Amino acid sequence: MNKLASPQDLAQELRGLLAYAEGKEPSRGKLASELRTLADRVSTQKTANTGYDILKSLIDYNDFLTLHHRLEKEDEQSANLMGDIFSALAKEFKISSGAERALSRMRDITSRGQHWDASLLRNNIFKAADSLGMKLPSSMF
C-alpha cells in the first residue's frame, strides 16, 4: 500500500499480483482484495495515498502484512475482511486537495524554512491558509 510514484511502481505491483495468481493455490479473495486496493490507489492518486500514509503512520504496516499473510493460511475470510478494513480506514483518512496543498507547504516551511526570508515564509503560510479556505488577516500575500 505504498505510494505509486511511477508507472514502474505500478508495473512492479502488477507483476507481484500476477506471480501470486500463477503460483500454487492462489486465493481468489486475496486477489480480489489486492486488486481493489490497487485500483483505489491508482484512481485517486495523491488523496488516496495520503490516507494510506496516515494509516500506515498509525498502524505498523509490516506487522499488518505479517498477520494478514498468516491469516490467509488459517482463516481466509478474516484475512479478506482485515484487508477491506484497512482500505476502508485509509479512505476515511482522505484529505481534501486544499488540505493536501496546505500540508505540503507546512512540511516545506518546517523542514526547509529555517533560513528563509520572512517574506517567503509569510507567502507560504498565507498560501497554506488560503488552500484551507481560512480567513486571511491581510489580502496581501
C-alpha positions in Angstrom: 0.0 0.0 0.0 2.9 2.2 -0.7 2.7 5.2 -2.9 2.7 4.5 -6.6 5.2 7.1 -7.6 5.7 6.0 -11.2 4.4 3.7 -13.9 7.3 1.4 -12.9 5.9 1.1 -9.4 2.5 0.1 -10.8 4.1 -2.5 -13.1 6.0 -4.0 -10.2 2.8 -4.2 -8.1 1.0 -5.9 -11.0 3.9 -8.3 -11.6 3.7 -9.3 -8.0 0.0 -10.0 -8.2 0.4 -11.9 -11.4 3.1 -14.1 -9.9 0.9 -14.8 -6.9 -2.1 -15.6 -9.3 0.1 -18.1 -11.2 1.5 -19.6 -8.0 0.4 -22.6 -6.0 -3.3 -22.3 -4.9 -3.8 -18.6 -5.1 -6.7 -17.2 -3.1 -9.4 -15.7 -5.2 -10.4 -13.5 -2.3 -6.9 -12.2 -1.7 -6.5 -11.4 -5.4 -9.8 -9.5 -5.4 -8.9 -7.6 -2.3 -5.5 -6.7 -3.6 -6.8 -5.6 -7.0 -9.5 -3.4 -5.3 -6.8 -1.8 -3.1 -4.5 -1.3 -6.1 -7.4 0.2 -8.2 -8.2 2.6 -5.4 -4.6 3.7 -5.1 -4.3 4.3 -8.8 -7.7 6.0 -9.4 -7.5 8.6 -6.6 -3.7 9.2 -6.7 -2.4 11.6 -4.0 -5.5 11.8 -1.9 -5.8 8.0 -1.5 -2.1 7.8 -0.9 -2.4 10.4 1.8 -5.0 8.2 3.5 -2.7 5.2 3.3 0.2 7.2 4.5 -1.7 8.4 7.6 -3.0 5.0 8.4 0.5 3.4 8.0 1.9 6.0 10.4 -0.7 4.8 13.0 -0.5 1.0 12.3 2.8 -0.8 11.7 2.3 -1.9 8.1 4.9 -4.7 8.3 3.1 -6.2 11.3 -0.2 -5.8 9.4 1.2 -7.7 6.4 2.7 -10.4 8.6 -0.6 -11.1 10.3 -2.5 -10.8 7.1 -0.4 -13.4 5.4 -0.7 -15.7 8.4 -4.5 -15.3 8.4 -4.6 -16.1 4.7 -3.5 -19.6 5.6 -5.6 -20.0 8.7 -8.7 -18.0 8.1 -9.1 -16.6 4.6 -12.4 -14.9 5.4 -10.9 -12.9 8.3 -7.8 -12.1 6.2 -10.0 -10.6 3.4 -12.1 -8.7 5.9 -8.9 -7.4 7.6 -7.7 -6.1 4.2 -11.1 -4.5 3.5 -11.0 -2.8 6.9 -7.5 -1.4 6.1 -8.7 0.0 2.8 -11.9 1.5 4.4 -9.9 3.1 7.1 -7.4 4.6 4.6 -10.4 6.1 2.7 -11.6 7.7 6.0 -8.3 9.4 6.3 -8.5 11.1 2.9 -8.0 14.8 3.0 -9.1 17.5 0.6 -6.8 18.7 -2.2 -6.7 22.1 -0.4 -5.6 20.4 2.8 -3.0 18.4 0.9 -1.6 21.6 -0.6 -1.5 23.2 2.8 0.1 20.2 4.3 2.8 20.2 1.6 3.5 23.9 2.3 3.7 23.3 6.0 6.1 20.4 5.5 8.3 22.7 3.3 8.2 25.5 5.8 9.1 23.4 8.8 11.7 21.2 7.1 13.5 23.8 4.9 12.2 27.2 6.0 14.6 27.8 8.9 16.8 30.0 6.8 14.2 31.5 4.5 13.5 35.2 4.4 10.4 36.3 6.5 8.6 37.4 3.4 9.0 34.0 1.7 7.7 32.3 4.9 4.8 34.7 5.1 3.9 34.0 1.4 3.9 30.2 2.0 2.0 30.5 5.3 -0.7 32.7 3.7 -0.9 30.3 0.7 -1.4 27.3 3.1 -4.1 29.2 4.9 -5.8 30.1 1.6 -5.7 26.5 0.5 -7.7 25.6 3.6 -10.2 28.4 2.9 -9.2 30.3 6.1 -9.9 34.0 6.5 -6.6 35.8 5.9 -5.5 38.6 8.2 -4.5 40.6 5.1 -5.3 40.4 1.5 -1.7 41.0 0.6 0.3 37.8 0.1 
